[in-house]
C-alpha cells in the first residue's frame, strides 16, 4: 500500500471529521426527511458511535502515558515514628548508656529519577501507542461507514413500504370503481351477484395488503429513528420522507471495476485499520529487541532525618546523587521468545491485511455486478409494467363490454399489482445498489465528511 497516499487519506479523514456535524438537527422543525439529513443525524446521535469516540479517547490517553516516560519522575517522601522502649531493655542497657524511653524520629525527602537510556524501548512503546490510536480512529470511521449504509438501507426500505401502500390504495380504488359498476349492472338486471361479491373480496384483499404495508412502514420508521439516535425511537408523525425520483436509463452509471478497487484500497477505513495494526506489530518487534540493551538511570535525592520534633533545619538534610546501569546477561531465553512472539504477531497482521484486501476486492466486484443487474432489472420492469398496465386496461374495457370474463379481469389486475410491486422493488434496489457501491469503496464516508 502506498504509504504517502495512506498518510494523506488519514489526514483528510482527521481534518474533516465532524465538519458537517456543527449544526444540530431538530427533527421537529423539518417537514421532509432526506437521506443525507438522516445520515447526518445518525452520525451525531447514534450511541454506538459515541462509544467508539470514547475508545479513541482512551487510545489518545495511552499515547500521553507513553510520552510521559521521557520525563523525569519526582517523588516526595516522608515519615514519622514514635517508639517506646521496653522497661526490660532499659534495665539491661541502663547501666552503660542513658536511654530515652520515648523516642521520636521524623524523615522528609525529595527524590528525582530519570531514565536516560532503555534501548529505545520508550520510543517504540510510543510508536505502538500512536499506531493504536490511529487504529482506533480508523475503527471509528469504519463504524461510521457501516452506519451510513444501514441508514440508507432502512431509509430505502421505508420507501418500499410506501410504494407498497400506494399500490394497495390504487388496487382498492380500481376495485371500488368496478364494484360500483357491478352493483349498477346487478340492480339493472344485467349483472350477477357473484360479480359484486368478487369485487368486495378483491377490495378486502387489497385492504389487507394496505394494513401490512402501513405496519411495515411504521416499524421501519422505528428502526430508522433508532439508527438516528432519536429518543423514544420514534420520528415525528408530521415528518415525511423525501420522494424518490425514477432513475432514467440515461442516468445509469458505468465504472471501471479496477479503478473502484484502487480507490477502495486507499480509502477503506478497515484496510487503514489493518495497516496501522501492522505498524504497531513492527514497533513491537523493535521494542522486544530493546531488551538486549542496558538501561541507564540517573537518581538524586535530598533526605532529612530528625529526632524528637519535626522542626527540620538545614543541617538535618543530606544529598545523594547516583548513576545506575543495569544490563541483563541471561533471562532463560525470555527475550528471544518475546521477539519471536512479536514476529509471529507481525506475520499474522500481514496475512490478515492481505485477506482483508481480498475481501474488499470481492465486495467491490460484487457491488458493481449487483449495480449493473439492478439497472437492467429496472429497465425491464418499467417496460413490463407499461405492457401489463395496457393489458389490464384492455381486459377491463373488454369486461365492461362483455367480451372478457371476470376471472380474466381478476388475473389482469393481480398481474398489474405484482408488476408494480416488482417495479418498486427494482427502483429501491437500484438506489440501494448505488449506495452499496459507495460504501464498499469508502466513498460514502469521504463524500459525507467533505460536505
Secondary structure, DSSP 8 states (H G I E B T S, - for coil): --HHHHHHHHHHHHHHTTTT-SS---GGG-SEE-HHHHHHHHHHH-HHHHHHHHHHHHHHHHHHHHHHTTS-EEEEEEEEEEEE--HHHHHHHHTTS---SEEEEEEEEEEEEEEEESTTHHHHHHHHHHHHHHHHHHHHHHHHHHHHHHHHHHHHHHHHHHHHHHHHHHHHHHHHHHHHHHHHHHHTTSS-HHHHHHHHHHHHHHHHHHHHHHHHHHHHHHHHHHHTT-GGG---TT-EE-------GGG-----HHHHHHHHHHH-HHHHHHHHHHHHHHHHHHHHHGGGS-EEEEEEEEEEEEESSS---GGGEEEEEEEEEE-----TTHHHHHHHHHHHHHHHHHHHHHHHHHHHHHHHHHHHHHHHHHHHHHHHHHHHHHHHHHHHHHHHHHHHTTSS-HHHHHHHHHHHHHHHHHHHHHHHHHHHHHHHHHHHHTHHHHHHHH-
